[in-house]
Amino acid sequence: RDAAGNDCGAYVEFEGSEVTMVLAISFISIEQAKANLAHDWKGESFSKCLAAAEETWNSALGQILVESQEEDTLIKFYTALYHVLGVPTQFSEAGGYYLGMDGKVHQVKNGTNYYSDLSLWDTHRTHAPLLTLLQPQVSEDISSSLVAMYEQ
């Protein structure tokens, strides 16, 4: 069933202790949500998706090796790095489409992404330089996203 507006929501109740669900979202349309699902999920099991996510995060977090005898120090460092790498958010969807600041659907150049949820408060001192070192393509895409936001 379709619904639109500010007061939309959903509630689902299941019997039993385990439920496997496949879900897709889009800020553009239901059709785009279906395209996102087709793009991002190829019918893999939950355990295979979980393993792929863990591999992706381990690869990202493994770009920096910290050695310490104190487990607490390692936990603090890698938790902070996890938070750094979680934002900004890739906002472009399957096919490179995204909902722009002007409320219209736009498409990024092939091979790039549009980012949102940009916290600009003092991030130029620490967050931006770290992303430039660890993820230069993401850093470049963020800059392009800011220009696109201004133009829209």
QUIMOMO-V305766 format. One line per field, one symbol per residue. ss: DSSP state (h for helix, s for strand, l for the rest). phi: phi as a letter, one per 20 degrees, with the letter a starting at -180 (. if undefined). psi: psi as a letter, one per 40 degrees, with the letter a starting at -180 (. if undefined). Layout:
BEGIN
ss: ???
phi: ???
psi: ???
END
This chain:
BEGIN
ss: lllllllllllllllllllllllllllllhhhhhhhhhhhlllllhhhhhhhhhhhhhhhhlllllllllhhhhhhhhhhhhhhhlllsslllhhhssslllllssslllllllssllllllllllhhhhhhhhlhhhhhhhhhhhhhhhhl
phi: .ebbpfdeabcccceodccdcdcccbedaffffffffffecdnffgfffffffffffffffffcdddbeegffffffffffgfffecfefdfdgnnebeffendeccffgnccddcleeefmffecfffffffecgffffffffffffgffe
psi: iiiiidfiiihhhiiiehhhihiiiiediddddddddddehfeiiddddddddddddddddedhhhhiehddddddddddddddeeiihheiaheeiihieeeihihiiheiihiafhhegeeeddddddddddgdddddddddddddddd.
END
